[in-house]
């Protein structure tokens, strides 16, 4: 299975603001730029999307039949949502960061909990893909099933990469994930 993970376009939000589940819009120009980048990946792919507007709006333009998948949502930062990072008490931030992946922001979600829901999604998609591939092979004499394109967020992309590669959750945590760009994973080569 070819899994393509794409981050939503840059949202309309002040720099330095914490957002995970905060439902933000994207500038139309940012969406258009992401469309141009992602259209080749969407052709023939099964498209899944986080329900967040910044993902969903792009996904539905790529494929009106895109599947809205709540498990692809970003980490819930709880009470920190919409707050400037520099306004969060340093001691609170440090307690969260030093306890990753098991600590939560106040009222939020632990990275380990996000990883569990993403692992469930990945298992479901892999199972569905394997069934579709068997069916396509039977009907067409070997034509592979389509790729899977997930329009999601930086956090889930980092976690899904770690899960797919069998690496610790924090492996890709500090790596940048550009807005509106895609990362392709060949799940068969990764043993999945």
C-alpha positions in Angstrom: 0.0 0.0 0.0 1.2 3.5 -0.8 0.2 5.9 2.0 0.5 9.6 1.2 0.4 11.9 4.1 -0.3 15.6 3.3 -0.5 18.5 5.7 -3.2 21.1 5.3 -2.5 24.5 3.9 -1.3 27.3 6.2 -4.2 28.4 8.3 -5.3 32.0 9.0 -3.9 32.4 12.5 -1.5 34.8 14.3 2.0 33.5 14.5 2.9 31.9 17.8 -0.7 30.8 18.7 -1.2 27.2 19.9 -3.7 25.3 17.8 -4.6 21.7 17.4 -8.3 21.2 17.4 -9.0 24.9 16.9 -11.0 24.9 13.7 -9.3 27.4 11.4 -9.8 28.5 7.9 -7.1 28.8 5.2 -6.4 31.5 2.8 -7.8 30.7 -0.7 -4.3 31.2 -2.2 -2.8 28.7 0.2 -5.5 26.1 -0.7 -4.9 26.7 -4.4 -1.1 26.2 -4.0 -1.7 23.0 -2.0 -4.2 21.7 -4.7 -1.5 22.2 -7.4 1.0 20.2 -5.3 -1.4 17.4 -4.2 -3.5 16.9 -7.3 -1.1 14.3 -8.8 -1.3 12.2 -5.6 -5.1 12.4 -5.5 -5.6 11.0 -8.9 -7.0 7.5 -8.3 -6.3 7.6 -4.6 -8.8 6.9 -1.8 -8.8 10.3 0.1 -9.3 10.6 3.8 -9.3 13.8 5.8 -9.4 15.2 9.3 -12.7 16.9 9.9 -10.9 20.2 10.6 -11.9 22.9 8.0 -8.2 23.5 7.1 -8.0 19.8 6.0 -11.6 19.1 4.9 -11.9 22.0 2.5 -8.8 21.0 0.6 -9.7 17.2 0.6 -13.2 17.9 -0.8 -11.7 19.9 -3.6 -9.3 17.1 -4.4 -12.1 14.5 -4.2 -15.7 15.3 -3.4 -16.1 11.7 -2.0 -13.2 12.2 0.5 -13.8 10.2 3.7 -14.0 12.4 6.8 -12.0 10.6 9.5 -12.0 12.0 13.1 -9.0 9.9 14.0 -6.9 12.1 11.7 -7.4 15.1 13.9 -4.5 17.0 15.4 -3.5 16.7 19.1 -6.1 18.4 21.4 -4.2 21.0 23.3 -7.1 21.6 25.7 -6.9 24.9 27.6 -4.0 26.0 25.5 -6.0 26.1 22.3 -5.9 29.6 20.9 -3.4 30.8 23.4 0.0 32.3 22.5 2.7 29.8 23.2 4.7 32.5 25.1 1.6 33.1 27.3 1.6 29.5 28.6 3.5 29.2 31.9 6.9 27.9 31.3 6.6 25.4 34.1 3.3 24.0 32.6 4.9 23.7 29.2 8.0 22.0 30.6 5.9 19.6 32.6 4.1 18.6 29.4 7.2 18.5 27.2 9.2 16.5 29.7 6.5 13.9 30.1 5.8 13.3 26.4 4.2 11.1 25.2 2.1 10.5 28.3 1.3 13.9 29.8 -1.4 16.1 28.6 -1.9 19.9 28.3 -4.6 20.9 30.8 -7.8 19.4 29.5 -6.1 18.1 26.4 -4.9 14.8 24.9 -1.7 12.8 25.4 0.5 12.1 22.4 0.2 8.4 23.3 -3.6 8.7 23.0 -3.3 10.3 19.6 -0.9 7.6 18.6 -3.4 4.9 19.7 -6.2 6.4 17.6 -3.9 6.8 14.6 -2.6 3.2 15.0 -6.3 2.0 14.9 -6.9 4.1 11.7 -3.8 2.7 10.1 -4.8 -0.9 10.9 -8.3 -0.3 9.5 -7.0 1.3 6.3 -4.4 -1.4 5.8 -7.0 -4.1 6.2 -9.4 -2.4 3.8 -6.6 -1.8 1.4 -5.5 -5.5 1.5 -9.2 -6.5 0.8 -9.4 -4.0 -2.1 -6.1 -5.2 -3.5 -7.3 -8.8 -3.5 -10.5 -7.8 -5.2 -8.7 -5.7 -7.8 -6.2 -8.5 -8.5 -9.0 -11.0 -9.0 -11.0 -8.7 -11.3 -8.2 -7.1 -13.3 -5.4 -9.7 -13.4 -3.0 -7.9 -11.0 -3.8 -4.2 -11.2 -2.9 -2.8 -7.7 -5.5 -1.1 -5.5 -5.3 2.7 -5.4 -3.1 4.6 -3.1 -4.4 6.2 0.2 -4.1 10.0 0.6 -4.6 11.4 4.1 -5.1 15.2 4.5 -4.1 15.8 8.1 -1.9 17.8 10.4 1.8 17.9 11.4 1.3 15.9 14.6 -0.5 13.0 13.0 2.0 12.9 10.1 4.9 12.7 12.5 3.2 10.0 14.6 2.1 8.0 11.5 5.6 8.0 10.1 6.9 6.7 13.4 4.3 4.0 13.6 4.8 2.9 10.0 8.6 2.8 10.5 8.3 1.0 13.8 10.1 3.8 15.5 9.5 5.5 18.9 6.7 8.1 18.8 9.1 11.1 19.3 11.4 10.1 16.4 10.0 12.7 14.0 8.6 15.1 16.6 11.0 17.9 15.9 11.1 17.5 12.1 9.3 20.2 10.2 6.2 19.2 8.1 5.6 21.8 5.4 2.1 23.1 4.8 0.3 21.7 1.7 3.0 19.2 0.9 3.0 15.4 0.9 5.2 12.5 2.2 4.7 9.1 0.6 5.3 5.9 2.4 5.5 2.5 0.8 3.9 0.4 3.5 4.9 -2.9 1.8 8.6 -1.9 2.0 8.0 -1.1 5.7 6.6 -4.5 6.3 3.0 -3.4 6.7 
